[in-house]
Amino acid sequence: MGKDKKEEEAVFLRKKITLLRAFSLLIGSMVGSGIFISPKGVLKNSGSVGFSLTVWFACGLLSMFGALSYAELGTRITKSGGHYIYILETLGPLPSFLFLWAEFFAIRPANSAVVSLAFGRYMLEPFFAPCAAPLPAVKLVSLLGYYTVLSLNSWSVTWSARVQTALSIIKLLALALIIVPGIMLLAQGHTENFQDAFDRQSLVLDKLPLAFYAGMFAYSGWFQASFVREELIRPERNIPLAVIVSVITVIVGYMLTNVSYYTVLGTQDVLASPAVAVSFVQRAFKSLISVVPVLVALSCLGTMNGGIFTFSRTLFVASREGQWPPLFSMIHIRRHTPLPAVMLMFPLVTAMVCIGDIYHLMNFFSFSRWLFIGLATLGLIVHRYRHPELHSPFKVPLFIPVSFTIICLFTVGMSFYSDPINISIGCTMVLSGFPVYYLVVHRQMSDRCCSLFYYLTHKLQVLLEVVQQEIKTY
């Protein structure tokens, strides 16, 4: 009895993520702002309805390849942390730190800002239709939504998971409300928007990487279970199962949603719309004009919640591995949440929401994200070669990680021709991590700097009521 009480009082991250919660985390992370804002980006850069649908399906297939590769990595490497820990364990400390650097200063805040802005736009759209919502109001509501889920993740792991499950159901309902009326109209013979679907004259090959970035942004989230591996119940079974079921569900849902969009809206309507789902409802289902945007906004809220939940675990693990300040591997003594890691992102996200634009932000962070995801799956190939004796309960054919890695790195390389300014900024952000690694992480600090650093850490630890994890769960 005494042992059970001591275990209950110990400060560590509990295994509270069941198969259903893992599935909800993946669905909730994938089905967010992407399917409601990315159709415009995919169509703009692919040139026609037919090529855009091809891009959507190819992105889904590519996501499945990546998800299966990550599922194997999740059964081989038993730590949380996702991309970071996989690169660290397979390719070494320098590339893992460069990922962490780019993720913290570019990828994650830009991604969170995109989703937050989509939340604000859809939340306000019913109140200002048919006019566009004022940009300052959109940004204010975006920040309020982000701060809400930030507070929730600081308060309770259990409630964060429960809210994610509820929001995942809302996401699927929002998709259903778009799919059903569109497919009904298609069945009635409304196929005029699919005439000349594969118009080659409008196809610009050097823009295709940006179309893939927009599509992959909508699918991004299939890797989220790997970030919380240590908190999963039976991860060797639940990671592959949750990944396969969730990605197939999303591929089917996204293809039907896009077909529904194009049944109701022409290409010019999609390109001119600031919120495609709202334009769709205005045209096809006016009785739901005030309902669907709110459902879409709640869908974005779920994506924000999943992003905060998982990225805080990356900072937590990086701190535990000695590549991030030790404060961020600490857990609140009563809430059992990684409070410092959860709170660290909000200044950068706030800044990007205030100054950013959705589509420029999307190109900006996509370069870095897909570069490091490609490196993580390259790490799987390296890990197999170095450890042939290692038994993995889940193993994919070698051509899957090889194909995924080649496509990711090729798309990253091609994007320099498509959007050189934003991609160059993203590349510079990654390269700026080199001097930081060699001057701060790789090199030992002086005794005086160490004393000041630990003094500040101790003061913040007392202020936030956090302590180091007492026992490990992996």
BAMI-536206 format. One record per residue (C-alpha): x, y, z. Coordinates in nm, 2 decimals. Layout:
REM BAMI-536206
[[X Y Z]],
...
END
This chain:
REM BAMI-536206
[[0.00 0.00 0.00]],
[[0.29 0.23 0.09]],
[[0.46 0.15 -0.24]],
[[0.14 0.24 -0.43]],
[[0.11 0.57 -0.25]],
[[0.48 0.65 -0.32]],
[[0.44 0.57 -0.69]],
[[0.13 0.80 -0.70]],
[[0.32 1.09 -0.55]],
[[0.63 1.04 -0.77]],
[[0.67 1.32 -1.03]],
[[0.69 1.18 -1.38]],
[[0.48 1.17 -1.70]],
[[0.22 0.90 -1.66]],
[[0.12 0.64 -1.93]],
[[-0.23 0.79 -2.00]],
[[-0.25 0.76 -2.38]],
[[-0.46 0.47 -2.49]],
[[-0.52 0.35 -2.84]],
[[-0.83 0.56 -2.87]],
[[-0.64 0.87 -2.75]],
[[-0.35 0.80 -2.98]],
[[-0.59 0.77 -3.27]],
[[-0.76 1.10 -3.16]],
[[-0.42 1.27 -3.13]],
[[-0.33 1.17 -3.49]],
[[-0.67 1.26 -3.64]],
[[-0.69 1.58 -3.43]],
[[-0.34 1.68 -3.55]],
[[-0.39 1.60 -3.92]],
[[-0.75 1.72 -3.97]],
[[-0.71 2.09 -3.88]],
[[-0.67 2.40 -4.07]],
[[-0.49 2.23 -4.36]],
[[-0.79 2.08 -4.55]],
[[-0.98 2.42 -4.51]],
[[-0.70 2.65 -4.63]],
[[-0.45 2.43 -4.83]],
[[-0.69 2.36 -5.13]],
[[-0.62 2.71 -5.25]],
[[-0.24 2.66 -5.22]],
[[-0.25 2.32 -5.39]],
[[-0.47 2.45 -5.68]],
[[-0.26 2.77 -5.72]],
[[0.06 2.58 -5.76]],
[[-0.06 2.27 -5.95]],
[[-0.27 2.47 -6.21]],
[[-0.58 2.26 -6.25]],
[[-0.85 2.06 -6.07]],
[[-0.72 1.72 -6.20]],
[[-0.35 1.79 -6.11]],
[[-0.45 1.93 -5.77]],
[[-0.65 1.61 -5.69]],
[[-0.35 1.41 -5.80]],
[[-0.13 1.61 -5.57]],
[[-0.37 1.55 -5.28]],
[[-0.36 1.17 -5.34]],
[[0.02 1.17 -5.38]],
[[0.06 1.36 -5.06]],
[[-0.16 1.11 -4.88]],
[[0.04 0.81 -5.02]],
[[0.36 0.99 -4.92]],
[[0.23 1.05 -4.57]],
[[0.15 0.68 -4.54]],
[[0.50 0.59 -4.63]],
[[0.64 0.84 -4.38]],
[[0.39 0.73 -4.11]],
[[0.49 0.36 -4.16]],
[[0.86 0.45 -4.14]],
[[0.80 0.64 -3.82]],
[[0.59 0.36 -3.68]],
[[0.89 0.13 -3.72]],
[[1.12 0.39 -3.56]],
[[0.87 0.42 -3.27]],
[[0.91 0.04 -3.20]],
[[1.29 0.05 -3.24]],
[[1.36 0.36 -3.03]],
[[1.17 0.36 -2.70]],
[[1.21 0.73 -2.61]],
[[0.96 1.02 -2.68]],
[[1.07 1.32 -2.89]],
[[0.97 1.23 -3.24]],
[[1.19 1.37 -3.52]],
[[1.45 1.49 -3.26]],
[[1.52 1.17 -3.08]],
[[1.52 0.97 -3.41]],
[[1.78 1.19 -3.56]],
[[1.98 1.20 -3.24]],
[[1.98 0.82 -3.21]],
[[2.06 0.74 -3.57]],
[[2.25 1.04 -3.72]],
[[2.41 1.20 -3.41]],
[[2.39 1.51 -3.19]],
[[2.47 1.78 -3.45]],
[[2.19 1.72 -3.69]],
[[1.95 1.66 -3.40]],
[[2.04 2.00 -3.25]],
[[2.00 2.17 -3.59]],
[[1.65 2.02 -3.61]],
[[1.58 2.14 -3.25]],
[[1.71 2.49 -3.33]],
[[1.50 2.51 -3.66]],
[[1.20 2.35 -3.49]],
[[1.20 2.60 -3.20]],
[[1.27 2.92 -3.39]],
[[1.10 2.85 -3.73]],
[[0.90 2.53 -3.78]],
[[0.68 2.50 -3.48]],
[[0.60 2.87 -3.42]],
[[0.52 2.93 -3.79]],
[[0.31 2.61 -3.80]],
[[0.12 2.72 -3.48]],
[[0.07 3.07 -3.62]],
[[-0.08 2.93 -3.95]],
[[-0.32 2.72 -3.76]],
[[-0.40 3.00 -3.51]],
[[-0.47 3.24 -3.79]],
[[-0.70 2.99 -3.96]],
[[-0.88 2.95 -3.63]],
[[-0.93 3.32 -3.60]],
[[-1.05 3.37 -3.96]],
[[-1.31 3.09 -3.95]],
[[-1.43 3.19 -3.60]],
[[-1.51 3.54 -3.72]],
[[-1.62 3.46 -4.07]],
[[-2.00 3.41 -3.99]],
[[-2.01 3.75 -3.81]],
[[-1.87 3.95 -4.11]],
[[-1.99 3.75 -4.42]],
[[-2.00 3.83 -4.70]],
[[-1.72 4.07 -4.62]],
[[-1.38 3.95 -4.49]],
[[-1.32 3.98 -4.12]],
[[-1.08 4.27 -4.01]],
[[-0.72 4.14 -3.98]],
[[-0.66 4.29 -3.63]],
[[-0.97 4.11 -3.50]],
[[-0.86 3.78 -3.67]],
[[-0.52 3.80 -3.50]],
[[-0.67 3.89 -3.16]],
[[-0.91 3.59 -3.17]],
[[-0.62 3.37 -3.30]],
[[-0.41 3.45 -3.00]],
[[-0.70 3.39 -2.76]],
[[-0.75 3.05 -2.91]],
[[-0.38 2.96 -2.88]],
[[-0.36 3.08 -2.52]],
[[-0.66 2.87 -2.43]],
[[-0.51 2.55 -2.54]],
[[-0.17 2.65 -2.39]],
[[-0.34 2.69 -2.05]],
[[-0.51 2.36 -2.09]],
[[-0.19 2.18 -2.16]],
[[-0.03 2.34 -1.86]],
[[-0.32 2.23 -1.64]],
[[-0.37 1.86 -1.71]],
[[-0.25 1.59 -1.94]],
[[-0.58 1.40 -1.90]],
[[-0.80 1.69 -1.99]],
[[-0.58 1.78 -2.29]],
[[-0.63 1.42 -2.41]],
[[-1.00 1.43 -2.35]],
[[-1.05 1.76 -2.53]],
[[-0.85 1.62 -2.82]],
[[-1.08 1.32 -2.84]],
[[-1.39 1.54 -2.84]],
[[-1.24 1.78 -3.10]],
[[-1.15 1.49 -3.32]],
[[-1.51 1.39 -3.34]],
[[-1.60 1.75 -3.43]],
[[-1.34 1.75 -3.70]],
[[-1.49 1.44 -3.87]],
[[-1.83 1.60 -3.84]],
[[-1.71 1.91 -4.01]],
[[-1.57 1.70 -4.30]],
[[-1.89 1.51 -4.33]],
[[-2.10 1.83 -4.35]],
[[-1.88 1.93 -4.65]],
[[-1.86 1.59 -4.82]],
[[-2.23 1.49 -4.81]],
[[-2.38 1.79 -4.99]],
[[-2.10 1.80 -5.25]],
[[-2.12 1.43 -5.33]],
[[-2.50 1.46 -5.36]],
[[-2.47 1.74 -5.62]],
[[-2.20 1.53 -5.80]],
[[-2.44 1.24 -5.81]],
[[-2.71 1.47 -5.96]],
[[-2.48 1.54 -6.26]],
[[-2.30 1.86 -6.16]],
[[-1.97 1.78 -6.32]],
[[-1.91 2.10 -6.51]],
[[-1.62 2.20 -6.29]],
[[-1.44 1.88 -6.38]],
[[-1.43 1.96 -6.75]],
[[-1.07 1.99 -6.88]],
[[-0.96 1.87 -6.54]],
[[-0.60 1.80 -6.66]],
[[-0.52 2.13 -6.84]],
[[-0.15 2.10 -6.91]],
[[-0.12 2.47 -7.02]],
[[-0.18 2.58 -6.66]],
[[0.08 2.34 -6.52]],
[[0.41 2.50 -6.40]],
[[0.65 2.23 -6.30]],
[[0.87 2.45 -6.08]],
[[0.57 2.54 -5.87]],
[[0.48 2.18 -5.79]],
[[0.70 2.16 -5.48]],
[[0.49 2.44 -5.33]],
[[0.17 2.25 -5.41]],
[[0.32 1.95 -5.23]],
[[0.41 2.17 -4.93]],
[[0.05 2.29 -4.91]],
[[-0.08 1.93 -4.94]],
[[0.17 1.78 -4.70]],
[[0.09 2.06 -4.45]],
[[-0.27 1.94 -4.45]],
[[-0.16 1.58 -4.38]],
[[0.11 1.68 -4.13]],
[[0.04 1.52 -3.79]],
[[0.09 1.16 -3.88]],
[[0.41 1.17 -3.68]],
[[0.26 1.30 -3.36]],
[[0.23 0.97 -3.18]],
[[0.61 0.93 -3.18]],
[[0.65 1.25 -2.97]],
[[0.46 1.09 -2.68]],
[[0.60 0.74 -2.71]],
[[0.68 0.71 -2.33]],
[[0.32 0.81 -2.24]],
[[0.16 0.55 -2.47]],
[[0.01 0.23 -2.33]],
[[0.15 -0.07 -2.53]],
[[0.33 0.15 -2.78]],
[[0.47 -0.14 -2.98]],
[[0.11 -0.24 -3.08]],
[[-0.07 0.10 -3.06]],
[[0.17 0.31 -3.26]],
[[0.14 0.11 -3.59]],
[[-0.23 0.05 -3.54]],
[[-0.32 0.41 -3.47]],
[[-0.10 0.54 -3.76]],
[[-0.24 0.30 -4.03]],
[[-0.60 0.35 -3.94]],
[[-0.58 0.73 -3.89]],
[[-0.38 0.80 -4.22]],
[[-0.62 0.59 -4.43]],
[[-0.92 0.77 -4.27]],
[[-0.77 1.11 -4.35]],
[[-0.67 1.02 -4.71]],
[[-1.03 0.91 -4.79]],
[[-1.18 1.21 -4.61]],
[[-0.95 1.46 -4.78]],
[[-1.01 1.32 -5.13]],
[[-1.39 1.33 -5.09]],
[[-1.37 1.68 -4.94]],
[[-1.17 1.81 -5.23]],
[[-1.41 1.65 -5.48]],
[[-1.69 1.81 -5.29]],
[[-1.52 2.15 -5.30]],
[[-1.47 2.14 -5.68]],
[[-1.82 2.01 -5.74]],
[[-1.96 2.33 -5.59]],
[[-1.68 2.59 -5.65]],
[[-1.49 2.66 -5.97]],
[[-1.12 2.71 -5.98]],
[[-1.15 3.09 -5.97]],
[[-1.39 3.07 -5.67]],
[[-1.13 2.86 -5.48]],
[[-0.84 3.09 -5.57]],
[[-1.04 3.40 -5.47]],
[[-1.16 3.26 -5.14]],
[[-0.99 3.35 -4.81]],
[[-1.17 3.06 -4.64]],
[[-1.27 2.78 -4.89]],
[[-1.50 2.60 -4.65]],
[[-1.70 2.91 -4.59]],
[[-1.73 2.98 -4.96]],
[[-1.84 2.62 -5.01]],
[[-2.12 2.65 -4.75]],
[[-2.24 2.99 -4.88]],
[[-2.29 2.83 -5.22]],
[[-2.41 2.48 -5.13]],
[[-2.57 2.47 -4.79]],
[[-2.68 2.82 -4.68]],
[[-2.87 2.68 -4.38]],
[[-2.53 2.59 -4.22]],
[[-2.36 2.92 -4.30]],
[[-2.30 2.99 -3.93]],
[[-2.23 2.63 -3.82]],
[[-1.96 2.50 -4.05]],
[[-1.71 2.78 -3.99]],
[[-1.74 2.73 -3.61]],
[[-1.68 2.35 -3.66]],
[[-1.38 2.43 -3.87]],
[[-1.25 2.67 -3.61]],
[[-1.28 2.41 -3.34]],
[[-1.10 2.17 -3.57]],
[[-0.81 2.42 -3.59]],
[[-0.82 2.44 -3.21]],
[[-0.77 2.06 -3.19]],
[[-0.46 2.09 -3.41]],
[[-0.32 2.36 -3.19]],
[[-0.38 2.14 -2.89]],
[[-0.21 1.84 -3.04]],
[[0.09 2.06 -3.15]],
[[0.15 2.20 -2.81]],
[[0.10 1.86 -2.65]],
[[0.36 1.70 -2.87]],
[[0.62 1.97 -2.91]],
[[0.65 2.02 -2.54]],
[[0.77 1.66 -2.52]],
[[1.04 1.73 -2.78]],
[[1.18 2.01 -2.56]],
[[1.14 1.79 -2.25]],
[[1.34 1.51 -2.41]],
[[1.60 1.75 -2.56]],
[[1.66 1.90 -2.22]],
[[1.69 1.55 -2.07]],
[[1.95 1.47 -2.34]],
[[2.16 1.77 -2.25]],
[[2.09 1.98 -2.56]],
[[1.84 2.22 -2.41]],
[[1.84 2.40 -2.07]],
[[1.76 2.16 -1.78]],
[[1.46 2.37 -1.67]],
[[1.26 2.23 -1.96]],
[[1.29 1.87 -1.85]],
[[1.11 1.96 -1.53]],
[[0.75 1.87 -1.44]],
[[0.50 2.05 -1.22]],
[[0.49 1.89 -0.88]],
[[0.10 1.88 -0.86]],
[[-0.02 1.88 -1.22]],
[[0.24 1.64 -1.36]],
[[0.27 1.84 -1.68]],
[[0.60 1.96 -1.84]],
[[0.50 2.32 -1.76]],
[[0.82 2.50 -1.87]],
[[0.83 2.32 -2.20]],
[[0.47 2.39 -2.26]],
[[0.50 2.77 -2.19]],
[[0.82 2.83 -2.38]],
[[0.67 2.87 -2.73]],
[[0.41 3.14 -2.66]],
[[0.63 3.45 -2.72]],
[[0.74 3.33 -3.07]],
[[0.39 3.22 -3.17]],
[[0.25 3.55 -3.05]],
[[0.51 3.74 -3.27]],
[[0.44 3.53 -3.58]],
[[0.06 3.57 -3.55]],
[[0.10 3.94 -3.52]],
[[0.33 3.99 -3.82]],
[[0.27 3.68 -4.04]],
[[0.07 3.58 -4.34]],
[[-0.07 3.22 -4.37]],
[[0.08 3.13 -4.71]],
[[0.42 3.29 -4.67]],
[[0.45 3.12 -4.32]],
[[0.36 2.79 -4.47]],
[[0.64 2.80 -4.73]],
[[0.88 2.93 -4.47]],
[[0.85 2.64 -4.23]],
[[0.78 2.36 -4.48]],
[[1.14 2.36 -4.61]],
[[1.29 2.29 -4.27]],
[[1.02 2.05 -4.16]],
[[1.05 1.82 -4.46]],
[[1.43 1.84 -4.47]],
[[1.45 1.69 -4.11]],
[[1.16 1.45 -4.16]],
[[1.36 1.32 -4.46]],
[[1.67 1.29 -4.25]],
[[1.47 1.10 -3.98]],
[[1.36 0.83 -4.23]],
[[1.72 0.83 -4.36]],
[[1.82 0.75 -4.00]],
[[1.59 0.45 -4.01]],
[[1.78 0.31 -4.31]],
[[2.11 0.38 -4.12]],
[[1.98 0.22 -3.80]],
[[1.88 -0.10 -3.98]],
[[2.23 -0.12 -4.14]],
[[2.41 -0.06 -3.81]],
[[2.19 -0.29 -3.60]],
[[2.08 -0.58 -3.81]],
[[2.05 -0.79 -3.50]],
[[1.79 -0.56 -3.34]],
[[1.44 -0.72 -3.34]],
[[1.16 -0.48 -3.42]],
[[0.80 -0.58 -3.35]],
[[0.69 -0.37 -3.66]],
[[0.90 -0.37 -3.98]],
[[0.82 -0.21 -4.32]],
[[0.97 -0.30 -4.66]],
[[1.30 -0.11 -4.72]],
[[1.16 0.06 -5.04]],
[[0.91 0.26 -4.82]],
[[1.17 0.46 -4.62]],
[[1.40 0.48 -4.92]],
[[1.12 0.62 -5.14]],
[[1.00 0.86 -4.88]],
[[1.35 1.00 -4.80]],
[[1.43 1.05 -5.17]],
[[1.10 1.23 -5.24]],
[[1.14 1.45 -4.93]],
[[1.49 1.56 -5.01]],
[[1.42 1.61 -5.38]],
[[1.12 1.83 -5.30]],
[[1.32 2.03 -5.05]],
[[1.59 2.09 -5.32]],
[[1.34 2.18 -5.59]],
[[1.17 2.43 -5.36]],
[[1.47 2.67 -5.39]],
[[1.36 2.73 -5.75]],
[[0.99 2.77 -5.65]],
[[1.02 3.02 -5.36]],
[[1.38 3.12 -5.32]],
[[1.33 3.40 -5.07]],
[[1.13 3.22 -4.80]],
[[1.32 2.90 -4.85]],
[[1.65 3.08 -4.82]],
[[1.53 3.23 -4.49]],
[[1.44 2.88 -4.37]],
[[1.78 2.75 -4.48]],
[[1.96 3.04 -4.30]],
[[1.77 2.96 -3.99]],
[[1.89 2.60 -4.00]],
[[2.25 2.70 -4.06]],
[[2.25 2.95 -3.78]],
[[2.24 2.66 -3.54]],
[[2.59 2.56 -3.63]],
[[2.78 2.83 -3.43]],
[[2.53 2.79 -3.14]],
[[2.60 2.41 -3.12]],
[[2.98 2.45 -3.12]],
[[2.99 2.75 -2.89]],
[[2.72 2.65 -2.64]],
[[2.62 2.28 -2.66]],
[[2.94 2.11 -2.77]],
[[3.17 2.34 -2.57]],
[[3.18 2.34 -2.19]],
[[3.08 2.67 -2.02]],
[[3.31 2.84 -1.78]],
[[3.25 2.79 -1.40]],
[[3.12 3.15 -1.37]],
[[2.87 3.11 -1.65]],
[[2.76 2.77 -1.51]],
[[2.70 2.92 -1.16]],
[[2.49 3.20 -1.30]],
[[2.30 2.96 -1.53]],
[[2.21 2.72 -1.24]],
[[2.12 3.01 -1.01]],
[[1.86 3.14 -1.27]],
[[1.74 2.78 -1.33]],
[[1.68 2.73 -0.95]],
[[1.49 3.06 -0.92]],
[[1.26 2.97 -1.21]],
[[1.22 2.62 -1.07]],
[[1.09 2.76 -0.74]],
[[0.87 3.01 -0.92]],
[[0.71 2.76 -1.15]],
[[0.69 2.48 -0.89]],
[[0.86 2.22 -1.11]],
[[1.11 1.94 -1.04]],
[[1.31 1.69 -1.23]],
[[1.13 1.36 -1.33]],
[[1.18 1.11 -1.06]],
[[1.16 0.79 -1.25]],
[[1.18 0.70 -1.62]],
[[0.90 0.54 -1.81]],
[[1.10 0.38 -2.09]],
END
